[in-house]
Amino acid sequence: MYQRSVQVTGGTTFFVTLPKRWAMEMGIRGQSILTLVPTDSGGLLVLPERRKAANECHVTLGDWSFERVQRELFARYIMGYDVIHVAGTRIGPEKRRMVREITQSLVGLEILDETQDTVVLSSVLKAQDFPANRSLERIFDMASSMLGDAVNAVAACDELLARDVVERDSDVDRLVLLVERQFSLFLRDLAILDGTQLTKLQFLYYLNVAKQLERVADHAAKVSEASLALSRPLPNPLIGQIRETAEASQRVLAEAVRAFLARDHEGANDVLARRRQADELYDLDAVRASELSEDSARALSIVLDSCLRIREYAYNIAEAALDVVIPDVCSG
């Protein structure tokens, strides 16, 4: 920690000297440009020009499964590396196929170069290219659409629609991974904060909401998978129960996301005021009375449980909406 006395010249200009040792380590010379970034706490960050060296990392492939390769590459992507060197001794066709497939599942990551022993991956996007609010809106639209289609698949025993919903879950995962990557970049590179409209604390709430919406999409996929166990359509009264429960969950979810994105303190409180203390569990006696097969009864239970869990994720988002707006309310 360094301390300096503030000097005033001309009655209007404030200046302090930089620590010589730090300045030399950072390569600061006359006419060097420094970036000054105000922080939420009232402090002021002094950032030298970013070094020209690329933000790179390396991973050496072993005799790994697809899941292991995926975990290794996902971790480096989330950490915000711009260039990932994948190396190995004579990388075979199967490993190259794995790397290509994983790369295609990550937004903005492309294969830059390939040799016998390396595959070089490069990020072609900047964090500012995908504002967090737009990413959340897109994730919400996709998850909500998946839930609606999943319920329709159950109602009509539509196998093609159910499988389509399951496949779309990976699209939501791609966007959530992108939000995770952006958050890591903001933590690692403070200069990025200057090009965004969010503080680090605010972005943490955005990441939390993205994770909640990812779970909504997961349950929509789970509903679709459950529908595949149905050998015939469910009775109309049960279809009505499913639609009623799903639509109620979708309404709460939409209101919670709107309150979060609009920084609507009252809207978040309105959503949370309707939260029920007791769990809503569907009466399984009604399922037995309908003379469903065991597989159909199990599928129905999974569908209704998923719809109710989605509502709980919506309440979590409403809580995040309340938390993220509190600093603005208190300062006002």
C-alpha angles and dihedrals in degrees: 000000000000128000125202134177116238114242124204123207127184089005093274109055120083120195142166131192122246121239106262096220093052092045092053093047090052092048093242115169136164111306092018113150119236124191117221115204121187112219132212091252092058095258127127122228118212110207125184121216110292115260117256094230112111120252094247140158137179135225123188113209119229131183089299135160121238090259092055093049089048093051092049095050095041090053093053092045092051091048088062104246114165096203126033118190110205109196137181142142106278098337105224128222093260094054091045089052089052092050093048093049093048092046091054090056093059121078113241098003116125137174105255101179142354133201133165092274105025144049114195117207122195134189112230096187134081122219090243091058091077111041111209094237092055091048091052092048090052093047091049093049091050095045093046092048090049091054093050092049092045091057090048089051090054093047094050100030085236106173096182093052091046092053091047090056091050091052092050090060089078090059090058090048090054092056094045090052088052091054089049090051092050092051091051090050091052090052094047100040113041092185090070089067089070090067098050137073094225137079120225090256092051091049089052088061090048090053090049091052091047089054091050091051090048088058089050089055090047090055092047087056089047090054089052092049089050090052089059088067091062113101092188137010118284120247114277095248090058092046087053091052091051094048092047093051094044094047091050090052092048092052093052091046093051092048092048094050091046091051091050097049093043093045086234107172095182093045091054090050091049091055094047092047088066094053111123120226096211123064115252105231121176115236105254089198086073088055092052091045090057089061095233120169117257092254092049092048090051091049091050091051091051092049095051093043091052092050091052093047089052088057089054090053087052090055089050089054090050089053089051089050089055094047097047093053097045095090090055092047093048094046090049 
